[in-house]
Amino acid sequence: MNNQTKPKTIEKVAIVVSKGSLEGVYPALIMANGARMDGIEADLFFTFFGLDAIRKDRYEKIKVATVGNPGLHMPTLLGALPGFSALATKMMQRQMEKIDIPPIPEFIELVHDSGVHLYACKASVDMFALTMEDFVPQVEDIISVGEFYEKADSAPFDIEQFRRGMEVELEHGLHDPATNVTSDDPVVTGKIALAHLNEFPDYYTRLERMEEQAKREHGAH
């Protein structure tokens, strides 16, 4: 008899979107879309500046955040130059088009049609003096954090962990042909990150600590 515990089947993911930049919104949409492709139920909870992704007056104007963005690997002063954010946004949009990732408005419609549930955070909505009329029709409701947890029926994935995972797993992309397994495909990269987060919700924090410890031990020799 095999007494080993079988891995728990992932039935639902809950994703929090708190940033209103391209690199803040796309990981959540990619993750939710990937979940639905695997038959997993998905909820998206938009809070603080993440509300820009579902606001009628802003979701077509979302840009890359170039100031203080460590993922761009460039000096902060360069990112602050006039017009640089618009340039970086156009470059990212072109890259997305090449790999068939749709613009945010189309992507939101796509994930909604696939069965993803979209919610706005009540506290943030009240803070910015918004109403349901300000949001795209795909938004189902304005709910509190507690109500979102009840709907999620499980601990939500930390979108910051997922974003960190996307950056880490891109190490297996085109930047090094010898180890390329994803070809920088965001869906494949996202699934790899999701697989690790299914093991440990703080997987990439653990990984970072392990690497820092290894560097300290290596430096001690």
MDAnalysis code that builds the backbone (N, CA, C; Angstrom):
import MDAnalysis as mda
import numpy as np

u = mda.Universe.empty(663, n_residues=221, atom_resindex=np.repeat(np.arange(221), 3), trajectory=True)
u.add_TopologyAttr("name", ["N", "CA", "C"] * 221)
u.add_TopologyAttr("resid", np.arange(1, 222))
u.add_TopologyAttr("resname", ["MET", "ASN", "ASN", "GLN", "THR", "LYS", "PRO", "LYS", "THR", "ILE", "GLU", "LYS", "VAL", "ALA", "ILE", "VAL", "VAL", "SER", "LYS", "GLY", "SER", "LEU", "GLU", "GLY", "VAL", "TYR", "PRO", "ALA", "LEU", "ILE", "MET", "ALA", "ASN", "GLY", "ALA", "ARG", "MET", "ASP", "GLY", "ILE", "GLU", "ALA", "ASP", "LEU", "PHE", "PHE", "THR", "PHE", "PHE", "GLY", "LEU", "ASP", "ALA", "ILE", "ARG", "LYS", "ASP", "ARG", "TYR", "GLU", "LYS", "ILE", "LYS", "VAL", "ALA", "THR", "VAL", "GLY", "ASN", "PRO", "GLY", "LEU", "HIS", "MET", "PRO", "THR", "LEU", "LEU", "GLY", "ALA", "LEU", "PRO", "GLY", "PHE", "SER", "ALA", "LEU", "ALA", "THR", "LYS", "MET", "MET", "GLN", "ARG", "GLN", "MET", "GLU", "LYS", "ILE", "ASP", "ILE", "PRO", "PRO", "ILE", "PRO", "GLU", "PHE", "ILE", "GLU", "LEU", "VAL", "HIS", "ASP", "SER", "GLY", "VAL", "HIS", "LEU", "TYR", "ALA", "CYS", "LYS", "ALA", "SER", "VAL", "ASP", "MET", "PHE", "ALA", "LEU", "THR", "MET", "GLU", "ASP", "PHE", "VAL", "PRO", "GLN", "VAL", "GLU", "ASP", "ILE", "ILE", "SER", "VAL", "GLY", "GLU", "PHE", "TYR", "GLU", "LYS", "ALA", "ASP", "SER", "ALA", "PRO", "PHE", "ASP", "ILE", "GLU", "GLN", "PHE", "ARG", "ARG", "GLY", "MET", "GLU", "VAL", "GLU", "LEU", "GLU", "HIS", "GLY", "LEU", "HIS", "ASP", "PRO", "ALA", "THR", "ASN", "VAL", "THR", "SER", "ASP", "ASP", "PRO", "VAL", "VAL", "THR", "GLY", "LYS", "ILE", "ALA", "LEU", "ALA", "HIS", "LEU", "ASN", "GLU", "PHE", "PRO", "ASP", "TYR", "TYR", "THR", "ARG", "LEU", "GLU", "ARG", "MET", "GLU", "GLU", "GLN", "ALA", "LYS", "ARG", "GLU", "HIS", "GLY", "ALA", "HIS"])
u.atoms.positions = np.array([
    [0.843, -1.194, 0.000],
    [0.000, 0.000, 0.000],
    [0.885, 1.254, 0.000],
    [0.521, 2.191, -0.810],
    [1.276, 3.434, -0.888],
    [0.669, 4.458, 0.064],
    [1.409, 4.793, 1.132],
    [0.893, 5.713, 2.146],
    [1.292, 7.153, 1.893],
    [1.961, 7.398, 0.757],
    [2.384, 8.758, 0.466],
    [1.178, 9.647, 0.194],
    [1.231, 10.873, 0.719],
    [0.152, 11.826, 0.512],
    [0.202, 12.366, -0.912],
    [-0.912, 12.325, -1.587],
    [-0.966, 12.836, -2.949],
    [-0.965, 14.360, -2.932],
    [-0.280, 14.980, -3.906],
    [-0.273, 16.446, -3.965],
    [-1.694, 16.992, -4.088],
    [-1.950, 18.086, -3.397],
    [-3.265, 18.705, -3.453],
    [-3.505, 19.320, -4.823],
    [-4.668, 19.045, -5.385],
    [-5.010, 19.611, -6.678],
    [-5.397, 21.074, -6.518],
    [-4.782, 21.930, -7.319],
    [-5.104, 23.356, -7.266],
    [-6.416, 23.580, -8.008],
    [-7.424, 24.064, -7.299],
    [-8.732, 24.284, -7.895],
    [-9.031, 25.768, -8.121],
    [-8.328, 26.650, -7.366],
    [-8.649, 28.066, -7.467],
    [-7.454, 28.910, -7.067],
    [-7.263, 30.034, -7.783],
    [-6.236, 30.992, -7.399],
    [-6.885, 32.361, -7.248],
    [-6.367, 33.144, -6.315],
    [-6.845, 34.504, -6.090],
    [-5.658, 35.439, -6.208],
    [-5.760, 36.425, -7.080],
    [-4.616, 37.261, -7.432],
    [-4.937, 38.725, -7.128],
    [-4.019, 39.388, -6.427],
    [-4.190, 40.798, -6.077],
    [-3.378, 41.664, -7.029],
    [-4.018, 42.684, -7.613],
    [-3.350, 43.622, -8.519],
    [-3.325, 44.984, -7.831],
    [-2.131, 45.436, -7.435],
    [-2.031, 46.678, -6.661],
    [-1.270, 47.784, -7.380],
    [-0.707, 47.492, -8.563],
    [0.071, 48.491, -9.290],
    [-0.559, 48.764, -10.654],
    [-0.536, 50.033, -11.051],
    [-1.184, 50.427, -12.297],
    [-0.227, 50.631, -13.444],
    [0.833, 49.849, -13.515],
    [1.795, 49.923, -14.609],
    [1.709, 48.651, -15.446],
    [2.262, 48.690, -16.659],
    [2.205, 47.510, -17.529],
    [2.822, 46.295, -16.854],
    [4.008, 46.507, -16.241],
    [4.677, 45.368, -15.615],
    [3.994, 44.949, -14.318],
    [3.055, 45.768, -13.830],
    [2.295, 45.402, -12.651],
    [1.000, 44.693, -12.971],
    [0.425, 45.002, -14.144],
    [-0.875, 44.442, -14.530],
    [-0.727, 43.149, -15.339],
    [0.202, 43.136, -16.278],
    [0.335, 41.970, -17.155],
    [0.593, 40.653, -16.427],
    [1.489, 40.606, -15.403],
    [1.693, 39.330, -14.717],
    [0.406, 38.739, -14.156],
    [-0.459, 39.583, -13.606],
    [-1.720, 39.099, -13.038],
    [-2.631, 38.542, -14.126],
    [-2.727, 39.245, -15.256],
    [-3.583, 38.783, -16.346],
    [-3.043, 37.490, -16.951],
    [-1.728, 37.422, -17.112],
    [-1.109, 36.208, -17.652],
    [-1.340, 35.033, -16.711],
    [-1.186, 35.287, -15.417],
    [-1.382, 34.222, -14.426],
    [-2.827, 33.740, -14.410],
    [-3.775, 34.675, -14.440],
    [-5.188, 34.303, -14.439],
    [-5.550, 33.545, -15.714],
    [-5.031, 34.005, -16.846],
    [-5.298, 33.331, -18.114],
    [-4.717, 31.923, -18.118],
    [-3.498, 31.787, -17.594],
    [-2.878, 30.466, -17.516],
    [-3.659, 29.521, -16.624],
    [-4.207, 30.061, -15.523],
    [-5.015, 29.233, -14.626],
    [-6.253, 28.700, -15.342],
    [-6.933, 29.572, -16.067],
    [-8.145, 29.143, -16.769],
    [-7.828, 28.131, -17.865],
    [-6.680, 28.283, -18.515],
    [-6.265, 27.322, -19.543],
    [-6.059, 25.934, -18.953],
    [-5.704, 25.896, -17.660],
    [-5.512, 24.619, -16.971],
    [-6.760, 24.189, -16.206],
    [-7.862, 24.905, -16.415],
    [-9.112, 24.531, -15.764],
    [-9.206, 24.955, -14.312],
    [-8.381, 25.920, -13.905],
    [-8.374, 26.398, -12.531],
    [-9.188, 27.686, -12.440],
    [-10.052, 27.781, -11.457],
    [-10.843, 28.991, -11.265],
    [-9.938, 30.125, -10.807],
    [-10.230, 31.357, -11.246],
    [-9.356, 32.484, -10.912],
    [-10.170, 33.731, -10.577],
    [-9.754, 34.431, -9.519],
    [-10.322, 35.717, -9.134],
    [-9.225, 36.770, -9.194],
    [-9.561, 37.956, -9.702],
    [-8.649, 39.089, -9.716],
    [-9.218, 40.192, -8.831],
    [-8.394, 40.700, -7.931],
    [-8.813, 41.737, -6.982],
    [-7.943, 42.971, -7.222],
    [-8.546, 44.043, -7.727],
    [-7.819, 45.256, -8.080],
    [-7.915, 46.256, -6.921],
    [-6.753, 46.695, -6.449],
    [-6.723, 47.603, -5.312],
    [-5.700, 48.712, -5.538],
    [-5.842, 49.820, -4.828],
    [-4.975, 50.992, -4.969],
    [-4.797, 51.341, -6.454],
    [-3.563, 51.550, -6.911],
    [-3.366, 52.000, -8.283],
    [-3.613, 50.889, -9.296],
    [-3.774, 49.669, -8.822],
    [-4.160, 48.578, -9.708],
    [-5.535, 48.807, -10.318],
    [-6.332, 49.693, -9.698],
    [-7.653, 50.029, -10.241],
    [-7.556, 50.651, -11.636],
    [-6.382, 51.228, -11.963],
    [-6.224, 51.835, -13.289],
    [-6.469, 50.821, -14.408],
    [-6.200, 49.560, -14.131],
    [-6.347, 48.517, -15.146],
    [-7.803, 48.235, -15.497],
    [-8.726, 48.693, -14.650],
    [-10.147, 48.434, -14.915],
    [-10.960, 49.722, -14.992],
    [-10.276, 50.871, -14.954],
    [-10.975, 52.150, -15.092],
    [-11.153, 52.495, -16.566],
    [-12.367, 52.887, -16.942],
    [-12.664, 53.210, -18.334],
    [-11.761, 54.312, -18.871],
    [-11.406, 55.266, -18.014],
    [-10.641, 56.424, -18.480],
    [-9.130, 56.210, -18.449],
    [-8.683, 55.022, -17.972],
    [-7.239, 54.834, -17.834],
    [-6.706, 53.520, -18.399],
    [-7.544, 52.517, -18.570],
    [-7.002, 51.199, -18.911],
    [-6.400, 51.117, -20.307],
    [-6.649, 52.111, -21.140],
    [-6.013, 52.143, -22.458],
    [-4.736, 52.976, -22.450],
    [-4.382, 53.561, -21.296],
    [-3.251, 54.488, -21.225],
    [-2.174, 54.028, -20.243],
    [-2.193, 52.782, -19.850],
    [-1.248, 52.281, -18.860],
    [0.150, 52.172, -19.469],
    [1.137, 52.632, -18.716],
    [2.515, 52.671, -19.218],
    [3.460, 51.866, -18.326],
    [4.672, 51.696, -18.825],
    [5.731, 51.070, -18.035],
    [6.241, 52.082, -17.018],
    [6.415, 51.643, -15.781],
    [6.997, 52.508, -14.751],
    [8.516, 52.447, -14.886],
    [9.122, 53.552, -15.298],
    [10.564, 53.552, -15.571],
    [11.394, 54.135, -14.442],
    [10.771, 54.811, -13.493],
    [11.509, 55.401, -12.368],
    [11.515, 54.430, -11.191],
    [12.708, 54.093, -10.728],
    [12.815, 53.193, -9.582],
    [12.362, 51.786, -9.875],
    [12.471, 51.359, -11.126],
    [12.059, 50.009, -11.512],
    [13.302, 49.144, -11.660],
    [13.616, 48.282, -10.683],
    [14.853, 47.485, -10.743],
    [14.871, 46.497, -11.902],
    [13.691, 46.121, -12.393],
    [13.629, 45.169, -13.493],
    [14.168, 45.710, -14.800],
    [14.263, 47.035, -14.928],
    [14.773, 47.637, -16.153],
    [16.295, 47.708, -16.177],
    [16.918, 47.538, -15.020],
    [18.382, 47.518, -14.937],
    [18.996, 48.770, -15.565],
    [18.516, 49.926, -15.142],
    [19.052, 51.185, -15.650],
    [19.014, 52.241, -14.547],
    [19.852, 53.270, -14.657],
    [19.858, 54.325, -13.637],
    [18.506, 55.012, -13.525],
    [18.142, 55.399, -12.298],
    [16.864, 56.066, -12.059],
    [16.746, 57.359, -12.860],
    [17.848, 58.096, -12.973],
    [17.813, 59.358, -13.712],
    [17.448, 59.149, -15.178],
    [17.918, 58.059, -15.755],
    [17.581, 57.772, -17.152],
    [16.087, 57.504, -17.297],
    [15.516, 56.755, -16.358],
    [14.095, 56.455, -16.403],
    [13.220, 57.671, -16.222],
    [13.796, 58.730, -15.606],
    [13.024, 59.949, -15.351],
    [13.060, 60.940, -16.514],
    [13.827, 60.649, -17.557],
    [13.907, 61.557, -18.696],
    [12.550, 61.707, -19.376],
    [12.191, 62.916, -19.818],
    [10.899, 63.132, -20.501],
    [10.746, 62.223, -21.714],
    [9.618, 61.558, -21.789],
    [9.319, 60.705, -22.928],
    [9.864, 59.293, -22.826],
    [10.701, 59.021, -21.799],
    [11.309, 57.690, -21.711],
    [10.280, 56.620, -21.366],
    [9.321, 56.952, -20.496],
    [8.276, 55.988, -20.142],
    [7.445, 55.609, -21.363],
    [7.117, 56.612, -22.192],
    [6.341, 56.344, -23.402],
    [7.121, 55.449, -24.361],
    [8.434, 55.697, -24.469],
    [9.283, 54.879, -25.346],
    [9.348, 53.441, -24.845],
    [9.564, 53.276, -23.530],
    [9.636, 51.937, -22.956],
    [8.305, 51.204, -23.113],
    [7.214, 51.948, -22.998],
    [5.881, 51.355, -23.160],
    [5.682, 50.839, -24.578],
    [6.060, 51.637, -25.570],
    [5.916, 51.216, -26.961],
    [6.777, 49.993, -27.254],
    [7.980, 49.959, -26.698],
    [8.865, 48.815, -26.907],
    [8.268, 47.540, -26.316],
    [7.718, 47.654, -25.097],
    [7.112, 46.484, -24.472],
    [5.878, 46.034, -25.238],
    [5.080, 46.980, -25.701],
    [3.878, 46.633, -26.454],
    [4.228, 45.902, -27.740],
    [5.308, 46.326, -28.404],
    [5.743, 45.641, -29.626],
    [6.186, 44.222, -29.319],
    [6.894, 44.057, -28.202],
    [7.321, 42.712, -27.822],
    [6.131, 41.825, -27.506],
    [5.132, 42.404, -26.841],
    [3.924, 41.647, -26.525],
    [3.198, 41.215, -27.798],
    [3.138, 42.107, -28.769],
    [2.476, 41.778, -30.033],
    [3.178, 40.617, -30.729],
    [4.498, 40.576, -30.658],
    [5.271, 39.527, -31.322],
    [4.953, 38.147, -30.773],
    [4.605, 38.086, -29.487],
    [4.309, 36.785, -28.874],
    [2.811, 36.622, -28.604],
    [2.021, 37.407, -29.345],
    [0.553, 37.261, -29.316],
    [-0.068, 37.517, -27.943],
    [0.519, 38.418, -27.171],
    [-0.096, 38.852, -25.925],
    [-0.887, 40.117, -26.240],
    [-2.203, 40.134, -26.008],
    [-3.033, 41.276, -26.411],
    [-2.841, 42.501, -25.521],
    [-3.261, 43.666, -25.982],
    [-3.251, 44.868, -25.141],
    [-4.150, 44.652, -23.921],
    [-3.947, 45.456, -22.894],
    [-4.675, 45.265, -21.640],
    [-6.194, 45.275, -21.816],
    [-6.798, 46.225, -22.546],
    [-8.256, 46.187, -22.695],
    [-8.756, 44.875, -23.301],
    [-8.062, 44.403, -24.327],
    [-8.459, 43.151, -24.968],
    [-8.198, 41.961, -24.047],
    [-7.097, 42.029, -23.299],
    [-6.738, 40.944, -22.390],
    [-7.769, 40.817, -21.270],
    [-8.228, 41.947, -20.750],
    [-9.243, 41.929, -19.691],
    [-10.525, 41.287, -20.200],
    [-10.915, 41.639, -21.405],
    [-12.109, 41.035, -22.001],
    [-11.909, 39.537, -22.205],
    [-10.703, 39.160, -22.627],
    [-10.399, 37.749, -22.876],
    [-10.485, 36.924, -21.600],
    [-9.832, 37.398, -20.509],
    [-9.844, 36.606, -19.278],
    [-11.248, 36.554, -18.681],
    [-11.986, 37.642, -18.806],
    [-13.362, 37.642, -18.308],
    [-14.206, 36.623, -19.059],
    [-14.074, 36.597, -20.378],
    [-14.836, 35.646, -21.186],
    [-14.442, 34.201, -20.892],
    [-13.210, 34.009, -20.407],
    [-12.757, 32.648, -20.096],
    [-13.240, 32.186, -18.727],
    [-13.837, 33.128, -17.955],
    [-14.385, 32.745, -16.655],
    [-13.703, 33.357, -15.453],
    [-12.722, 34.240, -15.673],
    [-12.060, 34.919, -14.551],
    [-13.013, 35.954, -13.956],
    [-13.065, 36.031, -12.623],
    [-13.911, 36.995, -11.928],
    [-13.074, 38.214, -11.550],
    [-13.562, 39.408, -11.877],
    [-12.849, 40.656, -11.604],
    [-13.588, 41.463, -10.548],
    [-12.852, 41.895, -9.500],
    [-13.445, 42.658, -8.417],
    [-12.599, 43.895, -8.113],
    [-13.262, 44.962, -7.679],
    [-12.587, 46.183, -7.251],
    [-12.616, 46.262, -5.730],
    [-11.515, 46.734, -5.139],
    [-11.409, 46.852, -3.680],
    [-12.236, 48.039, -3.185],
    [-13.141, 47.779, -2.258],
    [-14.042, 48.830, -1.766],
    [-13.283, 49.969, -1.096],
    [-12.280, 49.641, -0.290],
    [-11.532, 50.688, 0.423],
    [-10.852, 51.630, -0.575],
    [-10.261, 51.063, -1.626],
    [-9.587, 51.889, -2.627],
    [-10.587, 52.679, -3.464],
    [-11.715, 52.055, -3.780],
    [-12.768, 52.740, -4.537],
    [-13.267, 53.947, -3.755],
    [-13.490, 53.767, -2.450],
    [-13.941, 54.881, -1.606],
    [-12.868, 55.965, -1.502],
    [-11.614, 55.551, -1.391],
    [-10.525, 56.500, -1.242],
    [-10.406, 57.406, -2.474],
    [-10.602, 56.813, -3.672],
    [-10.492, 57.579, -4.911],
    [-11.839, 58.136, -5.387],
    [-12.878, 57.985, -4.547],
    [-14.216, 58.507, -4.859],
    [-14.729, 57.993, -6.209],
    [-14.665, 56.671, -6.391],
    [-15.110, 56.052, -7.634],
    [-16.412, 55.295, -7.410],
    [-17.062, 54.902, -8.501],
    [-18.273, 54.079, -8.451],
    [-18.171, 53.020, -9.542],
    [-19.139, 52.123, -9.587],
    [-19.154, 51.087, -10.624],
    [-19.188, 51.686, -12.025],
    [-19.730, 52.892, -12.154],
    [-19.808, 53.550, -13.457],
    [-18.426, 53.892, -14.011],
    [-17.423, 53.951, -13.136],
    [-16.062, 54.290, -13.566],
    [-15.314, 53.091, -14.129],
    [-15.863, 51.893, -13.942],
    [-15.136, 50.683, -14.315],
    [-15.664, 50.050, -15.602],
    [-14.801, 49.246, -16.214],
    [-15.180, 48.516, -17.426],
    [-16.265, 47.494, -17.067],
    [-17.074, 47.083, -18.030],
    [-18.211, 46.199, -17.725],
    [-17.808, 44.809, -17.232],
    [-16.550, 44.437, -17.415],
    [-16.117, 43.108, -16.964],
    [-15.997, 43.004, -15.444],
    [-15.977, 44.155, -14.760],
    [-15.885, 44.142, -13.294],
    [-17.227, 43.709, -12.715],
    [-17.210, 42.677, -11.896],
    [-18.452, 42.111, -11.379],
    [-19.004, 42.882, -10.179],
    [-18.078, 43.370, -9.318],
    [-18.588, 43.984, -8.094],
    [-17.470, 44.754, -7.388],
    [-17.869, 45.608, -6.463],
    [-16.945, 46.278, -5.553],
    [-17.085, 45.587, -4.206],
    [-16.009, 44.993, -3.712],
    [-16.103, 44.187, -2.499],
    [-14.979, 44.536, -1.535],
    [-15.181, 44.176, -0.272],
    [-14.167, 44.413, 0.753],
    [-13.112, 43.310, 0.698],
    [-12.016, 43.546, 1.407],
    [-10.958, 42.538, 1.479],
    [-11.501, 41.242, 2.078],
    [-12.300, 41.382, 3.137],
    [-12.879, 40.195, 3.770],
    [-13.752, 39.405, 2.821],
    [-14.545, 40.100, 2.027],
    [-15.401, 39.422, 1.054],
    [-14.577, 38.724, -0.018],
    [-13.458, 39.349, -0.385],
    [-12.584, 38.711, -1.378],
    [-11.997, 37.420, -0.828],
    [-11.569, 37.440, 0.435],
    [-11.033, 36.224, 1.045],
    [-12.088, 35.124, 1.090],
    [-13.322, 35.508, 1.373],
    [-14.397, 34.516, 1.406],
    [-14.612, 33.897, 0.033],
    [-14.574, 34.733, -1.004],
    [-14.743, 34.220, -2.363],
    [-13.560, 33.345, -2.763],
    [-12.377, 33.752, -2.320],
    [-11.178, 33.006, -2.705],
    [-11.174, 31.613, -2.086],
    [-11.674, 31.514, -0.860],
    [-11.748, 30.236, -0.154],
    [-10.379, 29.596, -0.013],
    [-9.324, 30.406, -0.126],
    [-7.947, 29.929, 0.045],
    [-7.054, 31.155, 0.117],
    [-5.829, 30.961, 0.572],
    [-4.908, 32.094, 0.661],
    [-4.549, 32.579, -0.737],
    [-4.657, 33.886, -1.013],
    [-4.339, 34.394, -2.338],
    [-2.850, 34.367, -2.626],
    [-2.510, 34.195, -3.893],
    [-1.115, 34.313, -4.287],
    [-0.693, 35.769, -4.180],
    [0.514, 35.965, -3.710],
    [1.079, 37.306, -3.613],
    [1.607, 37.697, -4.984],
    [1.036, 38.714, -5.605],
    [1.427, 39.097, -6.953],
    [2.879, 39.557, -6.986],
    [3.402, 40.081, -5.848],
    [4.810, 40.465, -5.802],
    [5.695, 39.234, -5.893],
    [5.275, 38.145, -5.256],
    [6.011, 36.888, -5.376],
    [5.982, 36.399, -6.821],
    [4.830, 36.520, -7.461],
    [4.703, 36.062, -8.843],
    [5.564, 36.913, -9.769],
    [5.572, 38.229, -9.558],
    [6.389, 39.107, -10.398],
    [7.871, 38.779, -10.223],
    [8.269, 38.533, -8.961],
    [9.651, 38.153, -8.709],
    [9.966, 36.828, -9.390],
    [8.979, 35.925, -9.363],
    [9.158, 34.635, -10.024],
    [9.334, 34.773, -11.528],
    [8.568, 35.675, -12.138],
    [8.709, 35.912, -13.579],
    [10.120, 36.391, -13.898],
    [10.656, 37.298, -13.080],
    [12.004, 37.817, -13.315],
    [13.048, 36.718, -13.161],
    [12.885, 35.884, -12.116],
    [13.841, 34.807, -11.873],
    [13.796, 33.782, -13.000],
    [12.589, 33.381, -13.393],
    [12.463, 32.318, -14.394],
    [12.855, 32.779, -15.791],
    [12.908, 34.090, -16.017],
    [13.393, 34.588, -17.301],
    [14.877, 34.280, -17.485],
    [15.537, 33.845, -16.405],
    [16.917, 33.384, -16.530],
    [16.998, 32.166, -17.444],
    [15.867, 31.486, -17.609],
    [15.827, 30.317, -18.488],
    [15.324, 30.692, -19.876],
    [15.433, 31.987, -20.212],
    [14.938, 32.476, -21.495],
    [16.046, 32.769, -22.487],
    [15.755, 33.680, -23.391],
    [16.625, 33.948, -24.527],
    [17.948, 34.605, -24.168],
    [18.058, 35.173, -22.975],
    [19.295, 35.892, -22.638],
    [20.493, 34.941, -22.578],
    [20.231, 33.633, -22.388],
    [21.307, 32.636, -22.393],
    [20.863, 31.449, -23.237],
    [21.272, 31.391, -24.504],
    [20.840, 30.298, -25.404],
    [21.160, 28.904, -24.860],
    [22.211, 28.799, -24.068],
    [22.612, 27.489, -23.553],
    [21.602, 26.921, -22.566],
    [20.847, 27.805, -21.881],
    [19.873, 27.336, -20.884],
    [18.446, 27.735, -21.245],
    [18.222, 28.186, -22.471],
    [16.896, 28.658, -22.882],
    [15.890, 27.505, -22.943],
    [14.821, 27.615, -22.176],
    [13.740, 26.625, -22.234],
    [12.376, 27.286, -22.449],
    [12.305, 28.618, -22.285],
    [11.012, 29.301, -22.388],
    [10.911, 30.227, -23.588],
    [12.051, 30.585, -24.200],
    [12.075, 31.552, -25.306],
    [11.377, 32.859, -24.923],
    [11.421, 33.202, -23.633],
    [10.805, 34.420, -23.087],
    [9.289, 34.438, -23.257],
    [8.675, 33.289, -23.481],
    [7.220, 33.212, -23.575],
    [6.637, 33.486, -22.190],
    [5.840, 34.561, -22.015],
    [5.354, 34.916, -20.680],
    [4.413, 33.875, -20.079],
    [3.653, 33.159, -20.906],
    [2.744, 32.139, -20.378],
    [3.535, 30.959, -19.824],
    [4.529, 30.491, -20.582],
    [5.377, 29.385, -20.117],
    [6.143, 29.809, -18.870],
    [6.715, 31.015, -18.913],
    [7.460, 31.522, -17.760],
    [6.555, 31.632, -16.538],
    [5.326, 32.139, -16.755],
    [4.374, 32.269, -15.665],
    [3.977, 30.936, -15.066],
    [3.854, 29.916, -15.913],
    [3.471, 28.588, -15.412],
    [4.581, 27.988, -14.561],
    [5.831, 28.237, -14.950],
    [6.948, 27.758, -14.141],
    [6.918, 28.416, -12.766],
    [6.716, 29.749, -12.757],
    [6.637, 30.469, -11.488],
    [5.453, 29.968, -10.660],
    [4.316, 29.760, -11.300],
    [3.124, 29.276, -10.600],
    [3.360, 27.900, -9.997],
    [4.073, 27.042, -10.721],
    [4.355, 25.699, -10.207],
    [5.162, 25.774, -8.913],
    [6.133, 26.691, -8.861],
    [6.922, 26.849, -7.638],
    [6.085, 27.451, -6.508],
    [5.212, 28.410, -6.833],
    [4.379, 29.030, -5.812],
    [3.329, 28.061, -5.282],
    [2.966, 27.077, -6.085],
    [2.053, 26.044, -5.606],
    [2.718, 25.201, -4.517],
    [4.061, 25.094, -4.590],
    [4.804, 24.351, -3.569],
    [4.912, 25.165, -2.285],
    [5.348, 26.424, -2.427],
    [5.508, 27.326, -1.293],
    [5.069, 28.723, -1.718],
    [4.092, 29.328, -1.048],
    [3.633, 30.671, -1.431],
    [4.732, 31.722, -1.376],
    [5.792, 31.465, -0.579],
    [6.905, 32.410, -0.481],
    [8.169, 31.817, -1.112],
    [7.984, 31.019, -2.143],
    [9.089, 30.284, -2.770],
    [10.256, 31.190, -3.139],
    [9.970, 32.347, -3.738],
    [11.050, 33.189, -4.253],
    [11.739, 33.995, -3.151],
    [11.038, 34.221, -2.042],
    [11.701, 34.802, -0.878],
    [12.683, 33.790, -0.295],
    [12.244, 32.538, -0.221],
    [13.119, 31.473, 0.269],
    [14.352, 31.323, -0.624],
    [14.112, 31.387, -1.946],
    [15.202, 31.242, -2.905],
    [16.224, 32.365, -2.748],
    [15.725, 33.593, -2.580],
    [16.612, 34.739, -2.415],
    [17.463, 34.597, -1.151],
    [16.835, 34.157, -0.060],
    [17.576, 33.969, 1.189],
    [18.641, 32.893, 1.040],
    [18.286, 31.816, 0.340],
    [19.227, 30.722, 0.139],
    [20.437, 31.190, -0.679],
    [20.172, 31.990, -1.720],
    [21.262, 32.489, -2.557],
    [22.148, 33.456, -1.790],
    [21.539, 34.304, -0.946],
    [22.328, 35.238, -0.142],
    [23.214, 34.491, 0.846],
    [22.656, 33.432, 1.447],
    [23.445, 32.639, 2.389],
    [24.598, 31.955, 1.675],
    [24.328, 31.438, 0.467],
    [25.382, 30.768, -0.294],
    [26.495, 31.750, -0.651],
    [26.140, 32.987, -0.992],
    [27.159, 33.995, -1.317],
    [28.007, 34.320, -0.091],
    [27.351, 34.430, 1.081],
    [28.107, 34.727, 2.309],
    [29.072, 33.591, 2.637],
    [28.587, 32.353, 2.508],
    [29.433, 31.205, 2.812],
    [30.585, 31.082, 1.822],
    [30.290, 31.375, 0.559],
    [31.326, 31.318, -0.472],
    [32.374, 32.399, -0.243],
    [31.913, 33.578, 0.200],
    [32.844, 34.679, 0.450],
    [33.694, 34.460, 1.659],
    [33.236, 33.579, 2.559],
    [33.982, 33.326, 3.789],
    [35.189, 32.432, 3.549],
    [35.183, 31.721, 2.401],
    [36.297, 30.798, 2.119],
    [37.463, 31.535, 1.482],
])
